[in-house]
Amino acid sequence: MKENMLKFYLNELEYDNRPDFLDKYLEVPCLKRLKKIGYFCGMDYASKDVYNFKEYITRFDHSVTCALLTWKCTKNKESTLAGLFHDISTPCFSHVIDYMNKDYENQESTEEYTAEILKNDEYLLKCLKEDNIKIEDIINFKKYNIVDNDRPKLCADRLDGVILTGMAWTKNISYNDITNIISDIDIYNNEIGFKSKNVADKIIEVSNSIDIYCHSREDNYMMELLAEITRYGIDNNYISYKELFTSNEEELIEKLKSVDDNKLMDYFNKFENITKEDIPYIEMPYVKIRDLNPLVNGKRFK
């Protein structure tokens, strides 16, 4: 029996042969919090009839794989660390909080805390000082095109998101696909692309299927429901907005479920047990479109 896909993916990215400088940064406290922040926006705790993820993947996992992809493409410490810490301000339930903030299209409403979180981590500051790296060089991750790039271009964050989501949610990426994708990556004008059209085809196929899932009635209803639960908890002082960025999902859900509030319990009962057939019609918000048009041999795919 093969190892789980995340471990296989890490092996393809040569995690065991990662650069030595990276090791101490994997122990940064604010980064380790992401080990209990799921990649799929709190839906690991939702009804199993609506979500049936193949594996539990965290924002920490995504941070590591994004950093390894960046290192593979750049062999540059600053951009690799920017990739490692690009999601540091991810709150509990991730993009559900963007829904709560009515930021459906860009889904960037929580990134304002990135600088504050990084600047307040003393262990991180110590590591950066040892390596003579300025903290500003990792805070502003958007200045590195390999880490973050405008759509429809490809970057480490976007490519990694396609691979992880294809592995665990849409389930249309195989072990062979992972090997083929990683071995086919090439860099053209400071942008991630591929040598082969068939690999680009696969990435676009998976990305399109993710877009369908993210624009489905079921996903949007569940995202809105968890956003409503979270807002209700904040409005009633059961949790604070700041806790979303300092706590983890397991702690926050336990805290909310321990409250003696019948309305909140009804919310959770629906969130955890609703069936696909029982999800009502909702007016769909204009959710971010995940269009991709990667380079193949230096030329735009389409």
C-alpha positions in Angstrom: 0.0 0.0 0.0 1.4 3.4 -0.9 2.0 6.1 1.6 -0.5 8.9 1.9 -0.4 11.4 -0.9 0.9 14.4 1.2 3.9 12.4 2.3 4.5 11.3 -1.3 4.3 14.9 -2.5 6.8 16.0 0.2 9.1 13.2 -1.0 8.8 14.5 -4.6 9.8 17.9 -3.3 12.8 16.4 -1.6 11.7 17.3 1.9 14.3 15.0 3.5 17.0 16.8 1.5 15.7 20.3 2.2 18.2 23.1 2.7 19.7 23.2 6.2 18.8 26.8 6.8 15.0 25.9 6.6 15.0 23.6 9.7 14.9 26.3 12.4 12.2 28.2 10.7 9.9 25.2 10.8 10.0 25.6 14.6 8.8 29.3 14.6 5.8 29.5 17.0 3.5 31.5 14.8 4.1 29.0 12.0 3.5 26.0 14.2 0.0 27.3 15.0 -0.9 26.5 11.4 -0.5 22.8 12.2 -4.1 23.0 13.5 -5.5 25.2 10.9 -7.0 23.0 8.2 -6.4 23.8 4.5 -10.1 23.5 3.7 -11.6 26.4 5.7 -12.9 24.4 8.7 -14.8 22.0 6.5 -12.9 19.1 8.1 -15.4 19.5 10.9 -18.5 19.7 8.7 -21.0 17.1 7.6 -19.3 14.1 6.1 -22.2 13.8 3.6 -21.1 17.1 2.1 -17.3 16.8 2.5 -15.3 13.6 2.3 -11.7 14.7 2.2 -9.2 12.0 1.4 -6.6 13.4 3.8 -6.3 16.1 6.5 -4.1 18.8 5.2 -3.2 21.9 7.2 -2.0 25.4 6.4 1.3 24.4 7.9 1.6 21.6 5.3 0.8 24.1 2.5 3.3 26.6 3.9 6.1 23.9 3.8 5.2 22.6 0.3 4.9 26.1 -1.0 8.4 26.9 0.4 9.9 23.8 -1.1 8.4 24.6 -4.5 9.8 28.1 -4.2 13.3 26.7 -3.3 13.1 24.3 -6.2 12.5 27.2 -8.5 14.8 29.9 -7.1 17.4 28.5 -4.6 16.9 31.8 -2.9 16.5 32.0 0.9 14.4 35.2 1.1 11.8 34.1 -1.4 11.7 30.6 0.1 11.0 32.1 3.5 8.4 34.4 2.0 6.7 31.3 0.7 6.9 29.6 4.0 5.3 32.5 5.9 2.9 33.8 3.2 -0.1 32.3 5.0 0.9 33.2 8.5 -2.1 35.4 9.1 -4.5 32.7 8.1 -7.3 32.7 10.8 -9.2 29.7 12.1 -11.6 28.6 9.2 -9.4 30.5 6.7 -11.6 31.9 3.8 -14.7 31.5 5.9 -13.6 34.7 7.6 -13.4 36.4 4.2 -17.0 35.3 3.7 -17.8 36.7 7.1 -16.1 39.9 6.0 -18.0 39.8 2.7 -14.8 39.5 0.7 -15.9 36.8 -1.6 -14.0 37.8 -4.7 -10.4 38.6 -3.6 -10.4 36.6 -0.3 -7.6 38.6 1.1 -9.4 40.4 4.0 -7.2 38.9 6.7 -3.7 39.5 5.2 -3.5 42.8 7.1 -2.2 40.9 10.1 0.8 39.4 8.4 3.3 42.0 9.4 2.0 42.2 13.0 2.2 38.5 13.5 5.7 38.1 12.1 7.2 41.1 13.9 5.9 39.9 17.2 7.5 36.4 17.0 10.8 36.8 18.9 12.1 33.4 17.8 11.6 34.3 14.1 13.3 37.6 14.6 16.3 35.8 16.2 16.5 33.4 13.2 16.4 36.2 10.7 19.1 38.1 12.5 21.3 35.0 12.5 20.8 34.7 8.7 21.1 38.5 8.1 17.7 38.6 6.5 15.4 41.6 6.8 11.9 40.8 8.0 10.5 43.1 5.3 11.9 40.7 2.8 9.5 38.0 4.0 6.5 40.1 5.0 6.0 41.4 1.4 5.7 38.0 -0.2 3.8 39.5 -3.2 7.1 41.0 -4.5 8.3 37.5 -5.4 6.5 36.4 -8.6 7.5 32.8 -8.0 5.6 32.8 -4.6 2.6 35.0 -5.7 1.6 36.2 -9.1 -1.5 37.7 -10.7 -4.0 35.3 -12.3 -4.0 33.7 -14.8 -0.3 33.2 -14.2 1.1 30.3 -12.1 3.1 30.7 -8.9 4.2 28.4 -6.1 1.2 29.2 -3.9 -1.3 28.6 -6.7 0.3 25.5 -8.1 0.6 24.0 -4.6 -3.1 24.8 -4.0 -4.1 22.9 -7.1 -2.0 19.9 -6.1 -3.2 19.7 -2.5 -6.9 20.3 -3.4 -6.7 17.8 -6.2 -5.3 15.3 -3.8 -7.7 15.6 -1.0 -11.0 17.2 -2.2 -11.6 16.8 -5.9 -9.5 13.7 -5.9 -8.4 13.9 -9.5 -4.6 14.1 -9.0 -2.8 10.8 -8.8 0.6 9.8 -7.5 1.9 9.7 -11.1 0.4 13.2 -11.7 2.4 14.6 -8.8 5.6 13.1 -10.1 5.0 14.4 -13.6 4.1 17.9 -12.4 7.1 18.3 -10.2 9.6 17.0 -12.7 8.1 19.1 -15.5 8.3 22.5 -13.8 10.4 25.1 -15.5 10.9 28.9 -15.0 10.3 31.4 -17.8 10.9 35.1 -17.2 10.5 34.7 -13.4 7.3 32.8 -13.8 6.5 29.1 -13.1 5.6 27.1 -16.2 6.0 23.7 -17.7 7.9 21.9 -20.4 5.0 19.7 -21.5 1.5 20.6 -22.7 0.0 17.5 -21.2 1.1 18.6 -17.7 -0.3 22.0 -18.2 -3.5 20.3 -19.4 -3.7 18.4 -16.1 -3.2 21.4 -14.0 -5.9 23.3 -15.8 -8.3 20.3 -15.6 -7.8 20.1 -11.8 -8.1 23.9 -11.4 -11.4 23.9 -13.3 -12.8 21.1 -11.2 -11.8 23.0 -8.0 -13.6 26.1 -9.4 -16.7 24.1 -9.9 -16.5 22.7 -6.3 -15.9 26.2 -4.9 -18.9 27.6 -6.8 -21.3 24.8 -5.9 -24.4 25.5 -3.9 -23.2 23.0 -1.2 -19.8 24.6 -0.6 -21.2 28.2 -0.5 -24.0 27.2 1.9 -21.5 25.5 4.2 -19.0 28.4 4.1 -21.8 30.9 4.8 -23.1 28.7 7.6 -19.7 28.5 9.4 -19.3 32.3 8.8 -22.7 32.8 10.5 -21.6 30.5 13.4 -18.4 32.5 13.8 -20.1 35.9 13.6 -22.7 34.7 16.2 -19.9 33.7 18.5 -18.2 37.0 18.2 -21.4 39.1 18.5 -22.3 37.3 21.7 -18.7 37.6 23.1 -18.2 33.8 23.2 -15.0 34.3 21.2 -13.2 37.4 19.9 -12.2 38.3 16.4 -8.6 38.4 17.5 -8.8 34.8 18.7 -9.3 33.7 15.2 -5.6 34.6 14.6 -4.1 33.3 17.9 -6.1 30.2 18.6 -6.5 27.0 16.5 -9.7 25.5 15.0 -9.9 22.6 17.4 -9.8 25.0 20.4 -12.2 27.4 19.0 -14.8 24.8 18.1 -14.6 23.3 21.5 -15.0 26.7 23.1 -18.1 27.5 21.1 -19.6 24.1 21.6 -19.1 24.4 25.4 -21.4 27.4 25.5 -25.0 26.9 26.8 -26.8 28.5 23.9 -29.5 26.6 22.1 -29.3 28.6 18.9 -25.5 28.0 18.7 -26.1 24.3 19.2 -28.7 24.2 16.5 -26.2 25.9 14.2 -23.6 23.2 15.0 -26.1 20.4 14.6 -26.9 21.6 11.1 -23.2 22.2 10.2 -22.2 18.7 11.3 -25.1 16.7 10.1 -26.9 18.2 7.2 -27.2 16.1 4.0 -26.6 17.3 0.5 -30.3 16.8 -0.2 -31.3 19.1 2.7 -29.1 22.1 1.6 -31.5 24.8 0.6 -31.3 27.1 -2.4 -29.2 30.2 -1.7 -28.4 33.2 -3.8 -24.8 32.7 -4.8 -22.2 35.4 -4.1 -19.7 36.4 -6.8 -16.9 34.0 -5.6 -13.3 34.3 -6.8 -12.8 32.6 -10.2 -9.7 30.4 -10.3 -8.7 30.9 -14.0 -5.2 29.7 -15.0 -3.2 30.1 -18.2 0.3 28.8 -17.5 3.4 29.0 -19.7 4.5 26.0 -21.7 8.0 26.2 -23.2 7.9 29.9 -22.5 4.6 30.6 -24.3 1.1 31.2 -22.9 -0.9 28.0 -22.9 -4.0 29.6 -24.6 
